[in-house]
Structures are given as structure tokens and as C-alpha cells.
Amino acid sequence: MSRKIRCAIYTRKSTEDGLEQDFNSLDAQHEACAAYIASQRGEGWTLLPARYDDGGVSGGTLERPGLQRLMADIDNGRIDMVVVYKIDRLTRSLSDFAKLVDRFEAAGCSFVSVTQAFNTSSSMGRLTLNMLLSFAQFEREVTAERIRDKIAASKKRGLWMGGVPPLGYDAHPDPNTRSLVINQAERETVETLYDLYDDLGCLRAVEQEADNRGLRSKRHVFATGRVQGGGPLSRGQIHHILCNPIYTGRIRHKDKVFDGQHAAIIDTDLWDRVQVKLQVASARPRSKATAQGGPTGSAPLMGKFRDQTGDRLTPSHTSKGSSRRRYYVSNRLLTGRRDASAWRLSADRFEASVATLVADHLDQLARRHALLATPDLGATEETMRMVASLTERLRNGEVQILATLVASGQLGTDRISVILDREALAAALEIAPDKLAERAVSIDAPFTVRRRGVENRLVVGDMQPVPDRTLLRGLAKAHKWASDLQRGLPISQIARRARVTEAYIRTRAQLAFLAPSIQTAILQGAQPADLTLERLVRMTLPLDWQAQERALGIAR
């Protein structure tokens, strides 16, 4: 008798078209797979009753409800074989497929496509599948290159390539005409901003005057009904407007500028004067303190944060001899009032904490492919590179970038929230602002306060811990093998079934006997950052649980 092979069918359809029908594409896939399983009944194949369907979900992401339920059941040892109609129903990404196969193999599960003559239970099937997916990924990458080349060629001809139009312009009413037309109401705002900077030569003064005059950023309504913009102009937005050559009738593509097919709002003489003043202002030390890192030159969060009472955090400093220490303080302290609820934060530490918070936020969203409103496989690698570059600058101390990225922030009693400037973030990542997910510009995290004399120090808590999948996989295997050993199975049989050596089983099965607090930390992702599966296996841990906790730096 052949051993019983428990089979699960996974179906997917990228769009929701036709799903309302009594017999839809998902049903057709399921029926074909069920017939294939029935044909293999002599080999011990049996169909499980649960259905794993994803309707209207792209294959470019693994964040699919049906797939997540399927993987959970596989990890729990309930499924021996996954059956799909075609391989692209499971995934369209070679990297995602590699992750899925790793989890399949870890759980002793195989994968078969009923319309393609191979399955992953054999080495030839895995080779064929990898070849097909490699060609599919190559095709996607070539397509992405063609799109990028087309955008570059179109911008060289002066065409507008879509996205949210800049303040002062609207997309051409003819959808077949890739150009911009002047929005007369917004044109006055742009001209006013250029005239104000030409007169004042100071972004902060322009921001204040623009706020006094009630000037607002571009209000854009998306096809979904979502509204963006329409609020007061920040310094970052004003600086972006003043540096954008589109207002002189030109189009920028990366580091090159081409003549556009749209009308100019700002004449060349005014543009040149503003650019010279911006360059002079960026290079000019406003004071000795500024040149050394004083409050004006290095207070990127000035005017952006408020405390729990709504009071603005204002840059301040103290001097002792030649040394100068910068702070962000609640504005009410500057009047000499004493207030226990007021904040006095070391500027260097506060800026570094916010920079790290923003970097961690962007890094985690990028790793989960959640940075964009709609996942785009063609742009994933480029976006990841841009995020890596931006987060590296933030972590390496280039805190001045916060002046552009951070729109506003709020300090509560035990939480910090940050709102990022959508247009500035999109410009830094070289993508259209409307492509960013809503959660990309909103950050909320816990913190604790440590006091040092009259100074408060924020210790910003980590974002939601992300468990180490390798550690989790190792721990799950250890428990499975330890259970097999307790049931009396020979270690040679366990090793043969897992296709590893007996020594491999011995070194990893002992992880099942780690202290409960250590295993809980691994499950929650709260273990020390340097605790890896390799380090854990190589260590000679004591039998005493408390000694294990001390050795690994994990508290109860």
C-alpha cells in the first residue's frame, strides 16, 4: 500500500472580473486539480476538504489570505502536497518561489502543477521549474528596462509622464496628450513664492509669509476619491517648488533637464536669481554657531514637533566656554516658566532618534513590499536600492535630510508620531507621490524617557518586532525531531527522511530544550539582534535555564 499523501489545492485569479459567477475561474482551476488528484488515487493521493482561494489578488506578493492559510497549514504538518493549475498561480517571482520551496521542504511538503509536466517532489521537476521562473523573471526585468528607457526617451522629448501634476499645472484634458496645462489659480501661488524668495532670500521667512497669506499646496483628488494636499506649505515643499525646473518650461529626468512641451510660469531671469540665492544660502554660515553646528544651521526639526500640550518644540542652546550644546525645548520654557510637563531634549540625540525611527520605518516597509500603494515587481529592486541609500544616509548622521522629509511630529506621554512629507519622500525615492502607500508617510512608535539632570532623553522603542524566519524554522524542526526521538524513531531514519546527516539532527534537536523565555523571545522576534541560528547551534549552552538566559542576554 502506498502511504497516504494529503493534497491541498491552491487557486488564484489576479482580477475580480467574473468572480461573481456561479462557476468562475477559481472553480475551474479547482475542478481540474481535483481531477488530477483523483487520477493519482492509486499513489495514495487524497484531497483535503479545505479550499485555499485568492480572488482578485496579484501574484507579485505573498500577502494573500488564501496563501497565508495554506502556508500555516503546511507549517503545522497538515499538508503533504500542494496542487495548482499552473505555477504562476502560486507566484510570479523567482525569489518568492525560492522562499516558498524552502518552507515546503522544511515541512516535508511537495508542489505539483497539473498542466505542466513536472512537480517539485523530483530533482528534475525543481530544475525545470527554476528554469521557467528564471525566464519569467528575465522577461519582467526586460519589460521594466523598456519602460524606464521609454520614460527617459519621452522626457527627452519634453513629455509629461504622469503622476500628480506639480502645483501650478494640471494634466492635459486630452488623455492622449502627454503634457501639462497651466492652472491659473495655482499659478499665482507659484509666482508669489518665487517673488517672496527673491525679496526675502530666506525659506523660513517665505514659509511664514505664505502661511499668513493663506497659500496652500496642490489639492489632488484621485480616482478612488482619496484627497491629497490642500494644506499649508512647508519649507520642504517650498524648496522643492523653487528648485523645480518644470516652472521654466523644462522637464527633469534624474540629473538631466530637457525642454518641455508645456508653457512656463516663471521667466528665466527670476529662476536664475532664485537659484543663485538658494546656493548662496545653502553655503553661507549665518553665524559662528551655525558653522560649528549651531541652532540655525543644524536644527532640521525646528518648528516641526509639538509636545502633548500642543506647544511647539523650539531650538535652544547653552554655551560653556567654547562648547555649545543644542536642545529642543517646549516653547513655554523660553518665557522662564517652570513646567514639569515641558520637554528639554538634547538636539543631537533627538534628531538621531527621529532619523533612526524614519530609517527603520522605511526599511521595514520596503522589506515587506508595503511601501507602495500597489506592489510593482518591475520597480521593486530599484525602490529597494533607493530606500537602502536613503536609510543609510539617515543612519550615518545626515540628519539635515529630516528638514525635507519630516512634515510634522507629536510627542505624547509615551508615544511619538511622525508625518512625512509625501512629495519630499517620493522625490527622494524617485517615484510618483501617489504611488506611496498611506502608511508610508505615517509613523507611530512607543518610547521611554530617561532623565539626566534637567535634560530628557528619548529612547524610541522598536517598531513591531519581526521574527527571524530562519530561527523559527530551526526551532520548529527541533521540536519535530525531538518529538520523533521521544517516540522511539531511530536518528538514522529521521536524518534519512530529512535528507541531512545525523550530526545535523543532534546539533539542532537540542534547541527544543531551550528555556521557555528564550523560545518565546524567538517566536515574538524579541531576541537580541545578533542571535542567529548559526550562533545558537555553535554555542555550548548550559542546561540551567537561568544560565541560558544570562548567556544569551534574554531577560525573563
N, C-alpha and C positions, 0 to 999 in steps of 0.2 A: 504494500500500500504506500502511495506517495504521501508525504506529510502535507498537512493542511496549510494552504497559503491564503491568508486573509487579504482580500483585494479591496481597494477603495478607488472610486472613480472621481477624478477632478475635471471640472468643465469650466470654461471661461469664455466670455464674449466682451469685446472691447467697448461696444456701444450698447445703449439701451433700446435701440430700434428693434421692434418685433418681440421684445420680451413679454409684452402683454398678451401675446397669442397663447392659445391653449397648448400648442405644440411648437416650441421655439427652438432656437439653435442649441441651447443648453440641453434640452430634452433629446435632440437628435444626436448630440455627442454622447450623452449618457446611454442611449439605446445602443449605439454602435459599440461602445466599450463593454456594455453588459453582454452583448452577443459574443464578443471576443472572449470574455471571461468564461462564458458558458461553453465555448469550444475547447477550453483548457481544463474542463472539469476532470478529465482523466488524469491530469497532472496534480490534482488536489486544489485547484483554484476555487475559491468561494467568494461570492460578492457580499460585502458588508452592507447593511441596510442604510447607513448614514450617507447623505449626499453632501458633496462639497462643491458648491456652485458659486461663481463670481460673475454676476451680470453687470455690464457697464463699467468694467474696471480694466485699466491698461495693464499690459504685460510687462511694462517697463518698471514696475515697482513690486516689491514683495509685501507691501502693506495692503493686503487684500483679506477681507474677513474669512472667506471660504478657505483660502490657502493657510491662513493662520490657524484655523481649527484643524485642518489636515495635518499641519506640522506638529501641533500639540499632541494629536493622537499618535502620530509616528513616534515622537519623543517618548510617549508613555508606553510604547511597545504594543499598540493595538492593531497595527497595520504592517503587513509583510510586503505588499506590492501596490504601487500607485499606477493606475492605468489612465492614460489620457488619449484623446483623439489624435492630436498632433503635438510635437514637442513645444511649439510656440504657445500652446495653451497654458503650459506651465510657466515658461519665462521666455523673454526675448533677449536676455542679457547673458553673455558667457560668464561674467563674474558672478551674477546671481545664481546661475545654474551650478557653478562650482560650489557655492555656499550650500545650496540645496542638496547636492550629491554628498557633500561632507556630512550633513545631518542625516541623510538617508543611510549612509554606510555606518555611521555611529550607532544608529538604531537597528541595523541589520535589515534595512528595507531596500527594495529594488524599484525600478521605474521602467515602464514599457509604453511605447506609442503604438496604437493598433493599426494606424495607416502607414507606418514606416517600419520596415522590417528589421528592427533591432530593439534590444532592451538593455538596460544597464546591469542586468544580472550576469552579463558576459563581458570579457575584456574587449572583444571586437565591437560589441554594442556601444560601450563607452567611448572607444576610439572614433567610431562613426559619428556619434552624437557630438563629440567635441569638434570634429571637423566641420559639421554642418553649422554649429553655433559660431565657430570662428569665421566662416564665410558670412553668416548673417551679421555678425558684429562688424566685419570689414565693410559690408555694404552700408551699414548705418554710419560708420565713420566717414566713408567716402561721400555719402549724401550730405553729412554735416559740413565737410570741407567745401562741397559745391555750393552750399547755402552761404557759407562765410565768404567764398570768393564772389558770389553773386552780389552780396551786400556791399563788399568792397568796390566792385565794379559799378554798382548802381550809385553809390555815394560819390564816386569819382565823376560821374555824370551829373552830380548835383541833385539826385533824387532823395526824397524823404522816405526812409524805410520803415515807418510805422512806429507804434508805441504811443505814449501820451505826448501830445504836442507841447512844446515849451510855452511858458507864459508869453502872451502877445500873438500867438498863432493858433489856428485851427487846421485840422486836416482838410484837404481839398474836398469840396462836396461831391465831386465825381470820384467814386472809389477806384476807377481805373487810372486816375491821375495821381502819381506819387509826388505830391508837392504840398506846400503849406500856403495858406492864405492868412492875411493879417486880421486879427480880431481887434477891431477899433477900440473897444472899451479897455481891453488889456494893454493895448499899445501905449496908452497914456501912462499906465503904471510902469512899464519898462522905460519909457523916456524919462519919467520922473526920477527913477532910481539912478539912471546914468547921470542926469543933471545934478542930483543931490551929491553923488560921489565926486563929480567933477568940481563941485563947490566946496564940499566939506573934507574930502580926502580921508575919511575915517569910516570904516564899516559900522562900528558901534553907533556913531552919530547918525549914519544913514538908517540903521535899524530903528533907532528911537524916533527919528523924524517920520519914517514910513509908518510906524505904528501910530503916531499922532495924527497922521493924515488918513488913517484907515485903509492903507494899501494892503491887499490880500494876495495870497498865492493863487495859482490857477486852480479852479474848481472843475473837476472832470467827473463825469458820470459814466460808468462802464455799462456795457450791455446787460450785465447782471443786475443793474440797479445800484451797485455799490458806488458811493460818493467818496472822492479823494480830494484833498486840498481845500482851498477856500478860507484858510486861517491866516493869522499874522505871519509876515515874512521873517524868517530867522536870518541871522548873519550868514550861515552856511548857504541858504537859498539865494540871498542877495549876491554873495560872492560868486556862486555858480552862474547867475544871470549876467553879472558883469564880465565874466570870463568866457561866455559862450559866443563863439563867432557866428552863430546862426543869425544873430540880430543884425549882422552886416551883410546878410545875403549869402553866407557861405555855410558849408557842411563840414563837420569834423568827423574823421574816421581814424581812431586811435591817435597817432601823433602827426597825422597829415590833415590839411584843410583844403577843400576844393570849393570852387564857385558853385553856388546852389541855383536852383531854378525858381526860388521864391523871392519876393520883394524884401528889401532891407528895411529895418525900423530905425537903426542908428547909423549916422553917417560915419565915414572912415576917420575923419579928424577927431570927433568925440571919442570914438573907440580907441584910437591910438593914445589920446591923452589919458584916458581911464586906465589903459594897460600899463602905461609908464608909471602912473601914480600907485597902482597896485604893486608893481615890482619894487618901487622905492619903499613903500610902506612895509613890505614883507622883509626887506633887507635892512631897514633903518632901526637901530636901537633907540627906543624912545627915552631911555634913561640908563644910567649905570646899572640900576637894579634889573632893568629889562634885559640888558646884555648878559647879565650873570644868571638869568633865570628868574627875574623879578615878577611881580604880580601881573603886569600888563602883558608881557611877552609870553609868560607861561602860566596862564590861568585859563586853560581851554574850557573849563566848566563854569566860567563866570556867567552868572545870570541864568543858568540852566536848571539848577536844582532848588527845590523848596523843602523845608522841614515839615514835620507833622502838623504844625500850626498854619502852614501856608506861607511862612516867612521865607524870603529868598536867602540862599547861601551866598555870601559876598566874600570876595578875596580880601585877605588882610595879611599883614606880616609884622614880625618883630625883628629888631636888629640888636645885635650884641657884638660890639666891635666891628669887625669886617664881615661877620657872618650874618646871614639873613634867613629867617625861617618863615615859610609861607603857610597860610591857613585858609580854610573856608569856614566862615562863621555865620551863624544866624544874624541877620541884619540888625535885630533889636539889641544885640550886644554892642554894636558900634556906638550906640547912644549912651553907653555907660550903665545901662540897666543890668541888674543881676537876674538871671532866669535859669533855674535848674534844668528846664526842658530845652534850652537852647543848645546848639551844636557848635563845637570848636574842633575842626578836623584838620589834621596835618595834610596839606595840599598834595605833597608827593605821594603819600600812602593812599589818599582818597582817589587821586587820579589813576594810580596804578591798579587799585581795586576795581574801579569802573572799567578801565581798559581790559583787565583780565576777564571781568564779567561779560563784556561785549564779545571778546575773542572766544570765550568758551561757548557762549550762546550761538554764535555763527558757526563755530566748528561742529557743534553737536547737531545743529540743523542740517548742515551740509552732509555729515556722515549718515544721517537718517534720510537723506534725499527729501528733506522737508523745507528747504529754503525757498523753493519756487512754488508758486500757486499751483502750477501744473507741472509734474515731473517731466523733464525733457532729456531723454537719453543722449541726444546729439550734443547737448550743451553741458552735460554733467561733468565731464573731465575738465573742460575749460573753467566752469564755475568753481569746481573744487580747487583748481590752481589759483584762481583769483582770491578765494576765501583763505587759502593757506598763506598767500602773500600778505593779505590784509591782517590776518590774526598774528602772523609773525611780527609785523610792524608794531602792532598793539602791545604784544608781549615783550618786545625788545625795547620798550620805553618811548616810542614815538607817540607820546600822549597828545601832542598837538592835533593829531588827526581826530581826537574826540570833539574838538571845536566844530568840525564839519559833520561828524556822524551823529552826535547826540543832540536831539532836539529839545528834550526836557527830561526832568527826573524828579522823583519824590522820595524822601526819606520818611518812613513810618517809624513806629516804635521798635519793630523788629524785622522790617522788610524794606527792600529797596526796589523801586520800579524805574525803568529807563525806557523812554520812547526815542527810537532812532529816526533820523531824517530819511524818509523813503527815497527821495531823489538823490541825496548825497550817497546813501548806501548803494543804490543802483548804479550811480556813476562810478563808485569805487570798484564795483564788481563787473562794470561794463555790460550791464543788461538793462532792459527797459524797466522803469519803476513798477509798471503794472504786472510784471512777471513775478515780483516778490510776493511770497505768502504773507498774510496778515500777521502771523505770529513772528515773522522775521524782524519786524520793527518794534516789537513789544517784549520787554524783559521784566520778569518779576522774580526776585530771589530773597531768601532769608539772610539775615546777618546777625552777628553778635557784636556787642560793644565792649571794648577793653579800655579802661581809663588809665591814663598816665599823667598824673598831676591834674592840670586843668584841661588837658587835651583828651579828646575822644578818639579812639581808633576803631574803625570798622573792620570786622573780619567777615567778609562776604561769604556766605555758605555756598557750597557747590550747587550746581543745577541738579535736577533729578538724577540720582546715581544710575549709571548704565552698567549692568552686569557684564563681566568678561565671559564671552561665549565659550572661549577655549577652556576656561576654568570650570564653567558649568558643565560642559561636555565631559571633561575629565572626571568631575565629581559624580555625574550620572553613571558613567561607565564603571567607576569604582564601586558604587553601590550595587550595580547589576552583577559585577563579578564576585563581590563579597557574598551576595545572596546565593549565587551559583555554588560557591565554595562551601557555604553553610549547608546547602542541600546535598553535599557529597559529590558533586561533579569533579572529576579529576582536572587539575590545572592544565594538563596537556590537551584535554578536549575543549576547554574554554579557550585556550590560546589558538587552537586549530579553527574553531568557529569564528573567532575574531580576526583571524589571519595575522596574528602577532606572535612574538616569542613568549615563552613562559616567564622570562625575566621582566618583560614589559608588563605582564599581568601582576607580578609580585610587587613591582615598584608603585603601581598605580592603585591597586586594590586597597592598599593601606590608607588611601585618602578617605575611605568610607568611615574610618575610625578617628577622624579629626574631631576636635572639641566642637560641640554644637554651636557655640558662639562663632567659631571660625566658619563653619559651614553656612550659618545664617548670614554672616557678612558677605560671603561669596555669592549667595543667592540674591542678596539685595544690592550687590555692587558696591558695598561699603568697605571692602578690603583695602589695605594700603595700595597705592598706585604701583609700587614696584613688586607686588606679589603676583608672580606669573606661575603658570602650571609647571614650567621647566624648573623654576627655582624651588617650588614646593616639592617636586619629585626628588630633586637632588639633595634637599636638606635631610639631615638626620634629626627628626623631631623626637622630643621626649614623650613618654607615654602619659605623663601627667598633663591634664587639660590646661590647668593654670600656667604651667611651664610652657605649653604650646602657645598660649595667648601672649605671654611675655616675649617669646622668641619671634613671633610674627608681628608684634605691635598692634594686637587687636584687643580692645577692652571689652569686658562683658557689657 
